[in-house]
Amino acid sequence: MALHWSDIPADVLGVLRKGVAIPAHPLALRADRSFDADRQKALTRYYIDAGAGGLAVGVHTTQFAIRDIGLYEPVLASALETADAWTDRPLVRIAGLAGRTGQAVREADIARGTGYHAGLLSLAAMKGASEDELIGHCTAVAAEMPVVGFYLQPSVGGIRLSFDFWRRFAAIDNVVAIKMAPFNRYATLDVIRGVIAAGAEDRVTLYTGNDDHIVADLVTPFRFLRDGQPVTLRIKGGLLGHWSVWVKAAVALLERCQAAAAKPAVSADILALDSQVTDCNAALFDVAHDFHGCIAGCHEILRRQGLLEGIWCLDPKEGLSPGQAEELTRVQNAYPHLTDDAFVAANLDRWLSGDRTTALQEVAA
């Protein structure tokens, strides 16, 4: 049966709308590139204990190629089974949905049946489609389950989407959120203006995926006119590949940004964090090489922390770019307040073993 946003448990919907840190869940592999189920579960436990408000699984950071080797459903199931066994805290469960309409609808059916609350809908496979076709595609998927829009930057496969597209998309009743990740200020404003024009601001919660301006997105009031009257929107949380690492620090950063956004003015210290976080992202996402090592860069941090055994991706051609490891070391040393290495070290054994009887070790910043 179809799932409507009003069917989402009230506590989970409240978490989504408040705005939380949602890591884009990586894929744990062994050296032979087979699925490492134990370390996959360890990652999920880490995210939960770090304070993440949800999990996004089967998304770009999980590697879209899991669909080609029969891992889509097992990976989705792994995250939820692990989360259910590890915590009673309400978590927003978001599944990545990809492909053309038939495939995306089938994936929505799988995600809904597995227990996910919403689907993050990639439109990358719809390149060349008209705006009417894109809206028809989104409407068909939204008929199956609540949808989170996804503005993916063109450099990693996304397509350019207009203000009018976002106005029409936000008007679809079963859209609950939009992740904005075009890495483009103009395109980000198109999304926000579209939500306001659709009158959907109470139903559609905005999440940043703009890894180049995470802090700025979270502390900026976006104010536009509708029918001659000002309407102000805020980006409430983040759904980020960047936040698949150093998650304890990311949760603290979000909370700090939310507190700052509630004040009349934002401090210079908060604004300074924007460039520091962006500098970290440049290393993680391999900006110097057009994002070639964006997944491997996140894997490398998790490998250094002991959560992953290696940085292997499904595509043997994906790995760290020349100089990327050195850049990761540089930002780790430059911004220790943006990392959570001590927290991971204190809890790694219990995440790998699945031992809930051992107390969670909180580490002072």
RODO-161093 format. One record per residue (C-alpha): x negated, y, z negated; chain; residue number from 1. Coordinates in pm, 1 decimal. Example, Ala and Ser with C-alpha at 12.3 -4.5 7.8 and 13.67 -1.06 7.14 Angstrom:
+----------+----------+----------+--------+-----+
:        u :        v :        w : cadena : num :
+----------+----------+----------+--------+-----+
:  -1230.0 :   -450.0 :   -780.0 :      A :   1 :
:  -1367.0 :   -106.0 :   -714.0 :      A :   2 :
+----------+----------+----------+--------+-----+
***
This chain:
+----------+----------+----------+--------+-----+
:        u :        v :        w : cadena : num :
+----------+----------+----------+--------+-----+
:      0.0 :      0.0 :      0.0 :      A :   1 :
:   -114.4 :    353.4 :     74.5 :      A :   2 :
:   -266.7 :    555.8 :   -208.2 :      A :   3 :
:   -160.2 :    919.6 :   -259.0 :      A :   4 :
:   -361.5 :   1168.6 :   -461.6 :      A :   5 :
:    -76.5 :   1184.9 :   -712.0 :      A :   6 :
:   -141.6 :    812.5 :   -780.0 :      A :   7 :
:   -495.7 :    883.3 :   -902.6 :      A :   8 :
:   -508.7 :    848.4 :  -1283.2 :      A :   9 :
:   -458.5 :   1187.3 :  -1443.4 :      A :  10 :
:   -787.6 :   1175.3 :  -1634.7 :      A :  11 :
:   -981.9 :   1094.0 :  -1317.5 :      A :  12 :
:   -805.7 :   1367.1 :  -1118.8 :      A :  13 :
:   -885.6 :   1607.8 :  -1400.9 :      A :  14 :
:  -1253.6 :   1515.9 :  -1380.3 :      A :  15 :
:  -1258.8 :   1568.0 :  -1003.7 :      A :  16 :
:  -1090.5 :   1908.2 :  -1028.3 :      A :  17 :
:  -1303.9 :   2029.3 :  -1317.4 :      A :  18 :
:  -1613.1 :   1970.0 :  -1109.0 :      A :  19 :
:  -1878.3 :   1709.9 :  -1187.7 :      A :  20 :
:  -2211.2 :   1576.5 :  -1066.9 :      A :  21 :
:  -2151.8 :   1289.1 :   -826.5 :      A :  22 :
:  -2467.2 :   1110.4 :   -706.5 :      A :  23 :
:  -2469.2 :    969.3 :   -356.3 :      A :  24 :
:  -2562.5 :    610.5 :   -443.7 :      A :  25 :
:  -2874.9 :    471.6 :   -271.1 :      A :  26 :
:  -2916.3 :    112.7 :   -156.8 :      A :  27 :
:  -3160.1 :   -109.3 :   -347.8 :      A :  28 :
:  -3353.8 :   -345.3 :   -121.9 :      A :  29 :
:  -3627.0 :   -604.5 :   -163.1 :      A :  30 :
:  -3943.6 :   -609.0 :     45.0 :      A :  31 :
:  -3773.4 :   -832.3 :    303.7 :      A :  32 :
:  -3493.4 :   -572.8 :    322.9 :      A :  33 :
:  -3237.9 :   -800.8 :    162.6 :      A :  34 :
:  -2994.5 :   -655.2 :    -89.6 :      A :  35 :
:  -3135.3 :   -627.4 :   -443.0 :      A :  36 :
:  -2816.5 :   -664.0 :   -645.3 :      A :  37 :
:  -2990.5 :   -638.3 :   -984.4 :      A :  38 :
:  -3156.2 :   -305.8 :   -913.3 :      A :  39 :
:  -2840.8 :   -178.9 :   -746.4 :      A :  40 :
:  -2660.4 :   -236.7 :  -1075.5 :      A :  41 :
:  -2945.1 :    -70.1 :  -1265.5 :      A :  42 :
:  -2900.8 :    243.1 :  -1054.8 :      A :  43 :
:  -2529.5 :    253.2 :  -1131.1 :      A :  44 :
:  -2596.0 :    216.9 :  -1504.6 :      A :  45 :
:  -2853.0 :    496.5 :  -1486.8 :      A :  46 :
:  -2607.5 :    733.2 :  -1319.6 :      A :  47 :
:  -2340.5 :    661.4 :  -1578.3 :      A :  48 :
:  -2570.9 :    708.1 :  -1876.7 :      A :  49 :
:  -2717.5 :   1023.0 :  -1723.3 :      A :  50 :
:  -2369.4 :   1176.1 :  -1739.3 :      A :  51 :
:  -2257.4 :   1162.2 :  -1376.8 :      A :  52 :
:  -1885.4 :   1224.5 :  -1339.5 :      A :  53 :
:  -1845.4 :    990.1 :  -1045.7 :      A :  54 :
:  -2012.6 :    771.0 :   -786.7 :      A :  55 :
:  -2019.2 :    806.0 :   -408.3 :      A :  56 :
:  -2095.6 :    471.1 :   -244.1 :      A :  57 :
:  -2121.6 :    369.9 :    120.7 :      A :  58 :
:  -2221.8 :    724.9 :    216.9 :      A :  59 :
:  -2520.9 :    857.1 :    412.0 :      A :  60 :
:  -2761.8 :    801.0 :    121.0 :      A :  61 :
:  -2638.0 :    440.6 :     90.3 :      A :  62 :
:  -2731.4 :    403.2 :    460.4 :      A :  63 :
:  -2454.2 :    377.9 :    715.5 :      A :  64 :
:  -2618.6 :     62.5 :    857.0 :      A :  65 :
:  -2480.9 :   -145.4 :    566.9 :      A :  66 :
:  -2174.0 :   -177.6 :    787.7 :      A :  67 :
:  -2371.9 :   -358.1 :   1054.6 :      A :  68 :
:  -2498.5 :   -635.0 :    824.3 :      A :  69 :
:  -2189.3 :   -712.2 :    617.4 :      A :  70 :
:  -2292.9 :   -516.8 :    308.5 :      A :  71 :
:  -2025.3 :   -246.7 :    306.1 :      A :  72 :
:  -1774.0 :   -431.1 :     88.8 :      A :  73 :
:  -2029.7 :   -599.6 :   -141.9 :      A :  74 :
:  -2205.1 :   -269.3 :   -212.3 :      A :  75 :
:  -1876.3 :    -92.6 :   -285.1 :      A :  76 :
:  -1769.9 :   -374.5 :   -516.0 :      A :  77 :
:  -2105.4 :   -380.2 :   -696.6 :      A :  78 :
:  -2076.9 :    -18.7 :   -810.3 :      A :  79 :
:  -1725.5 :    -54.1 :   -948.0 :      A :  80 :
:  -1784.6 :   -387.5 :  -1118.2 :      A :  81 :
:  -2097.0 :   -249.3 :  -1282.2 :      A :  82 :
:  -1926.2 :     72.8 :  -1388.6 :      A :  83 :
:  -1625.9 :   -109.4 :  -1534.4 :      A :  84 :
:  -1854.4 :   -332.7 :  -1740.3 :      A :  85 :
:  -2071.7 :    -44.4 :  -1858.5 :      A :  86 :
:  -1835.0 :    237.9 :  -1959.0 :      A :  87 :
:  -1475.2 :    326.1 :  -2037.4 :      A :  88 :
:  -1531.8 :    688.4 :  -1934.7 :      A :  89 :
:  -1319.9 :    804.4 :  -1638.3 :      A :  90 :
:  -1533.7 :    820.7 :  -1324.4 :      A :  91 :
:  -1436.1 :    952.7 :   -982.6 :      A :  92 :
:  -1485.2 :    666.2 :   -737.0 :      A :  93 :
:  -1555.5 :    783.4 :   -382.2 :      A :  94 :
:  -1624.3 :    550.2 :    -91.5 :      A :  95 :
:  -1788.1 :    657.0 :    231.1 :      A :  96 :
:  -1567.1 :    613.7 :    538.2 :      A :  97 :
:  -1722.5 :    617.1 :    884.8 :      A :  98 :
:  -1664.3 :    527.0 :   1246.5 :      A :  99 :
:  -1386.1 :    603.2 :   1489.0 :      A : 100 :
:  -1024.8 :    585.9 :   1376.4 :      A : 101 :
:   -976.2 :    209.6 :   1371.9 :      A : 102 :
:  -1293.0 :    147.0 :   1174.2 :      A : 103 :
:  -1236.1 :    437.7 :    933.0 :      A : 104 :
:   -881.3 :    318.7 :    858.8 :      A : 105 :
:  -1007.8 :    -36.0 :    796.7 :      A : 106 :
:  -1274.5 :     96.5 :    562.7 :      A : 107 :
:  -1013.1 :    303.5 :    379.1 :      A : 108 :
:   -810.4 :    -13.1 :    332.8 :      A : 109 :
:  -1116.2 :   -193.6 :    191.7 :      A : 110 :
:  -1208.4 :     96.8 :    -36.1 :      A : 111 :
:   -854.5 :    131.9 :   -167.7 :      A : 112 :
:   -828.7 :   -240.3 :   -229.7 :      A : 113 :
:  -1162.0 :   -240.5 :   -411.5 :      A : 114 :
:  -1043.0 :     30.4 :   -648.1 :      A : 115 :
:  -1178.8 :    355.1 :   -508.1 :      A : 116 :
:   -986.9 :    678.4 :   -562.2 :      A : 117 :
:  -1082.7 :    864.6 :   -242.8 :      A : 118 :
:  -1282.4 :    832.0 :     77.3 :      A : 119 :
:  -1556.7 :   1067.9 :    192.8 :      A : 120 :
:  -1480.6 :   1090.2 :    562.3 :      A : 121 :
:  -1774.2 :   1122.9 :    801.8 :      A : 122 :
:  -1684.2 :   1254.7 :   1146.5 :      A : 123 :
:  -2022.8 :   1181.6 :   1304.3 :      A : 124 :
:  -1879.5 :    901.6 :   1522.1 :      A : 125 :
:  -1621.0 :   1144.3 :   1663.5 :      A : 126 :
:  -1868.0 :   1357.3 :   1856.4 :      A : 127 :
:  -1707.5 :   1490.2 :   2171.7 :      A : 128 :
:  -1352.0 :   1463.9 :   2036.3 :      A : 129 :
:  -1120.5 :   1762.4 :   2059.7 :      A : 130 :
:  -1002.1 :   1942.1 :   1749.1 :      A : 131 :
:   -657.0 :   1788.0 :   1791.3 :      A : 132 :
:   -816.4 :   1443.0 :   1809.1 :      A : 133 :
:  -1023.7 :   1513.1 :   1498.0 :      A : 134 :
:   -718.4 :   1624.2 :   1301.0 :      A : 135 :
:   -528.2 :   1315.9 :   1423.1 :      A : 136 :
:   -816.6 :   1098.2 :   1309.0 :      A : 137 :
:   -824.4 :   1259.6 :    963.6 :      A : 138 :
:   -447.4 :   1236.7 :    929.3 :      A : 139 :
:   -453.5 :    864.9 :   1010.0 :      A : 140 :
:   -716.8 :    796.5 :    744.4 :      A : 141 :
:   -538.7 :   1017.5 :    489.4 :      A : 142 :
:   -228.4 :    803.5 :    540.9 :      A : 143 :
:   -423.7 :    520.9 :    373.9 :      A : 144 :
:   -590.5 :    696.2 :     80.0 :      A : 145 :
:   -692.3 :   1040.8 :    -50.8 :      A : 146 :
:   -963.1 :   1197.0 :    161.3 :      A : 147 :
:  -1266.5 :   1408.3 :     79.2 :      A : 148 :
:  -1372.6 :   1614.9 :    377.6 :      A : 149 :
:  -1738.3 :   1604.9 :    473.2 :      A : 150 :
:  -1915.6 :   1881.2 :    662.8 :      A : 151 :
:  -2241.2 :   1702.8 :    748.2 :      A : 152 :
:  -2524.5 :   1908.5 :    890.8 :      A : 153 :
:  -2581.7 :   1850.4 :   1265.1 :      A : 154 :
:  -2952.3 :   1769.9 :   1212.0 :      A : 155 :
:  -2858.2 :   1433.8 :   1056.8 :      A : 156 :
:  -2564.7 :   1350.1 :   1280.5 :      A : 157 :
:  -2286.6 :   1591.5 :   1186.2 :      A : 158 :
:  -2083.0 :   1800.7 :   1426.9 :      A : 159 :
:  -1996.3 :   2170.3 :   1428.1 :      A : 160 :
:  -1647.1 :   2232.9 :   1291.6 :      A : 161 :
:  -1452.3 :   2556.6 :   1318.9 :      A : 162 :
:  -1262.4 :   2763.9 :   1065.8 :      A : 163 :
:   -942.1 :   2656.6 :   1238.1 :      A : 164 :
:  -1034.3 :   2289.4 :   1196.1 :      A : 165 :
:  -1082.7 :   2336.8 :    823.5 :      A : 166 :
:   -757.2 :   2528.8 :    792.9 :      A : 167 :
:   -570.3 :   2242.4 :    957.9 :      A : 168 :
:   -766.5 :   1978.9 :    766.3 :      A : 169 :
:   -697.1 :   2139.7 :    428.5 :      A : 170 :
:   -326.1 :   2142.3 :    512.6 :      A : 171 :
:   -321.1 :   1759.4 :    522.6 :      A : 172 :
:   -140.5 :   1665.3 :    202.6 :      A : 173 :
:   -369.0 :   1378.3 :     99.4 :      A : 174 :
:   -691.5 :   1580.4 :    114.6 :      A : 175 :
:   -824.5 :   1618.7 :   -240.7 :      A : 176 :
:  -1169.2 :   1771.5 :   -195.0 :      A : 177 :
:  -1427.6 :   1884.6 :     58.2 :      A : 178 :
:  -1801.4 :   1826.6 :     38.7 :      A : 179 :
:  -1974.5 :   2108.6 :    222.7 :      A : 180 :
:  -2316.5 :   2009.7 :    353.9 :      A : 181 :
:  -2375.3 :   2202.0 :    677.7 :      A : 182 :
:  -2685.6 :   2371.6 :    529.3 :      A : 183 :
:  -2547.6 :   2688.6 :    686.1 :      A : 184 :
:  -2393.5 :   2988.3 :    508.0 :      A : 185 :
:  -2165.1 :   3078.3 :    797.4 :      A : 186 :
:  -2029.3 :   2724.6 :    828.1 :      A : 187 :
:  -1980.1 :   2700.8 :    451.5 :      A : 188 :
:  -1767.7 :   3015.3 :    459.9 :      A : 189 :
:  -1558.9 :   2865.3 :    740.7 :      A : 190 :
:  -1461.1 :   2580.9 :    506.7 :      A : 191 :
:  -1374.0 :   2808.1 :    215.3 :      A : 192 :
:  -1177.3 :   3048.7 :    432.3 :      A : 193 :
:   -993.9 :   2752.5 :    584.9 :      A : 194 :
:   -885.8 :   2621.2 :    244.2 :      A : 195 :
:   -759.4 :   2965.9 :    144.6 :      A : 196 :
:   -577.5 :   3015.5 :    474.6 :      A : 197 :
:   -404.3 :   2678.7 :    425.7 :      A : 198 :
:   -296.0 :   2777.2 :     73.9 :      A : 199 :
:   -456.7 :   2454.2 :    -46.0 :      A : 200 :
:   -686.9 :   2584.5 :   -318.5 :      A : 201 :
:   -493.3 :   2417.5 :   -601.3 :      A : 202 :
:   -508.5 :   2074.4 :   -435.1 :      A : 203 :
:   -847.4 :   2079.6 :   -259.7 :      A : 204 :
:  -1153.0 :   2099.5 :   -486.0 :      A : 205 :
:  -1476.6 :   2224.9 :   -333.0 :      A : 206 :
:  -1803.4 :   2038.0 :   -384.2 :      A : 207 :
:  -2145.3 :   2146.2 :   -267.1 :      A : 208 :
:  -2361.1 :   1923.2 :    -54.6 :      A : 209 :
:  -2574.0 :   2218.7 :     51.4 :      A : 210 :
:  -2903.1 :   2098.5 :    -90.7 :      A : 211 :
:  -3070.4 :   2420.3 :     25.6 :      A : 212 :
:  -2851.4 :   2638.5 :   -202.3 :      A : 213 :
:  -2709.4 :   2418.2 :   -477.6 :      A : 214 :
:  -2729.6 :   2673.8 :   -757.8 :      A : 215 :
:  -2611.0 :   2964.4 :   -542.4 :      A : 216 :
:  -2308.5 :   2764.0 :   -433.5 :      A : 217 :
:  -2217.4 :   2682.9 :   -793.0 :      A : 218 :
:  -2237.2 :   3035.8 :   -933.4 :      A : 219 :
:  -2092.9 :   3239.9 :   -645.0 :      A : 220 :
:  -1731.3 :   3362.8 :   -647.4 :      A : 221 :
:  -1597.4 :   3333.8 :   -292.8 :      A : 222 :
:  -1329.2 :   3599.6 :   -242.4 :      A : 223 :
:  -1122.0 :   3644.1 :     74.1 :      A : 224 :
:   -789.5 :   3799.9 :    160.6 :      A : 225 :
:   -472.8 :   3603.0 :    224.6 :      A : 226 :
:   -165.1 :   3802.1 :    323.5 :      A : 227 :
:   -345.5 :   4115.2 :    209.0 :      A : 228 :
:   -418.4 :   3978.0 :   -138.6 :      A : 229 :
:   -760.8 :   3863.8 :   -266.7 :      A : 230 :
:   -804.9 :   3493.7 :   -341.3 :      A : 231 :
:  -1115.6 :   3373.0 :   -523.4 :      A : 232 :
:  -1247.1 :   3019.2 :   -495.1 :      A : 233 :
:  -1531.9 :   2848.3 :   -675.0 :      A : 234 :
:  -1736.0 :   2546.5 :   -574.8 :      A : 235 :
:  -1674.2 :   2327.3 :   -876.1 :      A : 236 :
:  -1928.6 :   2045.3 :   -853.8 :      A : 237 :
:  -2181.2 :   1866.6 :   -639.6 :      A : 238 :
:  -2176.0 :   1545.1 :   -438.2 :      A : 239 :
:  -2533.6 :   1519.3 :   -331.3 :      A : 240 :
:  -2802.2 :   1286.4 :   -207.0 :      A : 241 :
:  -3040.2 :   1513.8 :   -395.9 :      A : 242 :
:  -2856.2 :   1417.5 :   -715.5 :      A : 243 :
:  -2932.0 :   1048.1 :   -662.9 :      A : 244 :
:  -3254.1 :   1129.5 :   -851.8 :      A : 245 :
:  -3330.0 :   1322.6 :  -1172.0 :      A : 246 :
:  -2960.2 :   1286.7 :  -1254.1 :      A : 247 :
:  -2980.4 :   1373.4 :  -1623.5 :      A : 248 :
:  -3132.8 :   1708.4 :  -1526.9 :      A : 249 :
:  -2877.5 :   1754.1 :  -1248.1 :      A : 250 :
:  -2587.9 :   1711.9 :  -1490.6 :      A : 251 :
:  -2744.6 :   1968.9 :  -1723.0 :      A : 252 :
:  -2799.6 :   2203.7 :  -1428.6 :      A : 253 :
:  -2435.8 :   2179.8 :  -1324.0 :      A : 254 :
:  -2317.2 :   2249.2 :  -1678.3 :      A : 255 :
:  -2547.5 :   2550.1 :  -1698.1 :      A : 256 :
:  -2419.0 :   2682.3 :  -1365.5 :      A : 257 :
:  -2057.5 :   2634.8 :  -1470.8 :      A : 258 :
:  -2121.8 :   2826.4 :  -1793.3 :      A : 259 :
:  -2295.7 :   3103.0 :  -1599.6 :      A : 260 :
:  -2011.0 :   3123.8 :  -1347.4 :      A : 261 :
:  -1765.5 :   3189.6 :  -1631.5 :      A : 262 :
:  -1953.3 :   3505.8 :  -1734.4 :      A : 263 :
:  -1919.0 :   3853.6 :  -1578.5 :      A : 264 :
:  -2273.2 :   3840.9 :  -1441.1 :      A : 265 :
:  -2524.2 :   3572.6 :  -1349.2 :      A : 266 :
:  -2868.8 :   3600.5 :  -1507.0 :      A : 267 :
:  -3192.3 :   3628.4 :  -1314.8 :      A : 268 :
:  -3307.2 :   3301.0 :  -1474.2 :      A : 269 :
:  -3012.9 :   3116.3 :  -1317.9 :      A : 270 :
:  -3077.9 :   3275.1 :   -979.6 :      A : 271 :
:  -3444.9 :   3176.5 :  -1003.2 :      A : 272 :
:  -3337.9 :   2813.3 :  -1039.4 :      A : 273 :
:  -3185.9 :   2825.0 :   -691.4 :      A : 274 :
:  -3521.5 :   2853.9 :   -518.9 :      A : 275 :
:  -3680.7 :   2596.6 :   -751.8 :      A : 276 :
:  -3411.5 :   2338.0 :   -681.1 :      A : 277 :
:  -3438.1 :   2412.8 :   -309.2 :      A : 278 :
:  -3815.5 :   2365.8 :   -324.2 :      A : 279 :
:  -3759.1 :   2023.6 :   -481.7 :      A : 280 :
:  -3513.6 :   1939.8 :   -207.1 :      A : 281 :
:  -3758.9 :   2034.2 :     63.9 :      A : 282 :
:  -3985.2 :   1757.6 :    -63.9 :      A : 283 :
:  -3710.6 :   1504.1 :   -129.1 :      A : 284 :
:  -3538.0 :   1555.9 :    204.3 :      A : 285 :
:  -3853.5 :   1599.4 :    411.2 :      A : 286 :
:  -3759.2 :   1933.7 :    561.8 :      A : 287 :
:  -4107.7 :   1965.4 :    712.6 :      A : 288 :
:  -4027.6 :   1671.5 :    942.0 :      A : 289 :
:  -3663.4 :   1749.9 :   1023.4 :      A : 290 :
:  -3526.5 :   1528.7 :    741.8 :      A : 291 :
:  -3684.3 :   1208.8 :    875.5 :      A : 292 :
:  -3776.7 :   1094.3 :    523.6 :      A : 293 :
:  -3464.5 :   1218.5 :    346.2 :      A : 294 :
:  -3356.9 :    876.9 :    214.7 :      A : 295 :
:  -3708.0 :    744.5 :    160.1 :      A : 296 :
:  -3795.5 :   1056.4 :    -40.6 :      A : 297 :
:  -3519.7 :    983.5 :   -290.2 :      A : 298 :
:  -3624.2 :    618.9 :   -297.8 :      A : 299 :
:  -3980.8 :    721.4 :   -377.8 :      A : 300 :
:  -3877.6 :    909.4 :   -692.7 :      A : 301 :
:  -3667.9 :    612.6 :   -804.7 :      A : 302 :
:  -3962.9 :    382.0 :   -730.5 :      A : 303 :
:  -4198.2 :    595.7 :   -936.7 :      A : 304 :
:  -3952.2 :    579.9 :  -1224.2 :      A : 305 :
:  -3924.2 :    200.2 :  -1193.8 :      A : 306 :
:  -3559.3 :    189.8 :  -1090.5 :      A : 307 :
:  -3642.3 :     67.2 :   -740.4 :      A : 308 :
:  -3910.5 :   -184.1 :   -653.1 :      A : 309 :
:  -3997.4 :     -8.1 :   -327.4 :      A : 310 :
:  -3877.9 :    257.5 :    -83.8 :      A : 311 :
:  -3759.2 :     16.1 :    186.6 :      A : 312 :
:  -3473.8 :    123.6 :    414.6 :      A : 313 :
:  -3269.6 :    -99.5 :    643.0 :      A : 314 :
:  -3438.0 :     62.8 :    941.7 :      A : 315 :
:  -3809.5 :    -26.0 :    927.2 :      A : 316 :
:  -3883.6 :    305.7 :   1100.9 :      A : 317 :
:  -3749.7 :    502.1 :    805.6 :      A : 318 :
:  -4008.4 :    586.8 :    543.7 :      A : 319 :
:  -4206.0 :    872.1 :    395.3 :      A : 320 :
:  -4349.8 :   1122.7 :    638.7 :      A : 321 :
:  -4716.5 :   1227.6 :    632.2 :      A : 322 :
:  -4775.6 :   1445.8 :    329.9 :      A : 323 :
:  -4430.8 :   1384.0 :    178.7 :      A : 324 :
:  -4560.2 :   1184.7 :   -117.8 :      A : 325 :
:  -4795.5 :   1467.8 :   -205.1 :      A : 326 :
:  -4511.0 :   1717.3 :   -184.5 :      A : 327 :
:  -4303.6 :   1503.5 :   -419.7 :      A : 328 :
:  -4591.3 :   1499.1 :   -667.7 :      A : 329 :
:  -4623.4 :   1876.7 :   -637.5 :      A : 330 :
:  -4258.9 :   1949.4 :   -721.0 :      A : 331 :
:  -4255.7 :   1691.9 :  -1001.6 :      A : 332 :
:  -4546.3 :   1873.2 :  -1162.9 :      A : 333 :
:  -4416.9 :   2222.9 :  -1088.4 :      A : 334 :
:  -4062.7 :   2175.8 :  -1221.8 :      A : 335 :
:  -4058.6 :   1924.7 :  -1508.5 :      A : 336 :
:  -3735.4 :   2086.5 :  -1634.5 :      A : 337 :
:  -3563.7 :   1959.6 :  -1318.7 :      A : 338 :
:  -3670.0 :   1596.9 :  -1368.5 :      A : 339 :
:  -3562.3 :   1324.9 :  -1611.3 :      A : 340 :
:  -3862.4 :   1092.8 :  -1608.8 :      A : 341 :
:  -3879.4 :   1058.7 :  -1989.8 :      A : 342 :
:  -3508.6 :    974.3 :  -2010.6 :      A : 343 :
:  -3545.4 :    703.3 :  -1747.9 :      A : 344 :
:  -3856.3 :    559.7 :  -1911.9 :      A : 345 :
:  -3675.7 :    533.7 :  -2244.7 :      A : 346 :
:  -3378.5 :    345.9 :  -2099.6 :      A : 347 :
:  -3513.7 :    157.7 :  -1798.0 :      A : 348 :
:  -3530.1 :   -184.0 :  -1963.7 :      A : 349 :
:  -3166.5 :   -175.4 :  -2075.1 :      A : 350 :
:  -3048.2 :    -73.1 :  -1727.5 :      A : 351 :
:  -3246.8 :   -348.9 :  -1559.8 :      A : 352 :
:  -3131.4 :   -610.4 :  -1810.9 :      A : 353 :
:  -2772.8 :   -489.8 :  -1838.8 :      A : 354 :
:  -2801.6 :   -485.9 :  -2217.8 :      A : 355 :
:  -2530.4 :   -261.4 :  -2360.5 :      A : 356 :
:  -2615.2 :   -361.2 :  -2719.0 :      A : 357 :
:  -2931.4 :   -150.2 :  -2711.9 :      A : 358 :
:  -2856.6 :    212.6 :  -2793.7 :      A : 359 :
:  -2885.3 :    475.6 :  -2522.9 :      A : 360 :
:  -3203.2 :    675.3 :  -2578.6 :      A : 361 :
:  -3151.0 :   1048.6 :  -2550.7 :      A : 362 :
:  -3473.8 :   1239.8 :  -2490.0 :      A : 363 :
:  -3516.2 :   1603.9 :  -2582.1 :      A : 364 :
:  -3589.0 :   1834.1 :  -2292.1 :      A : 365 :
+----------+----------+----------+--------+-----+
***
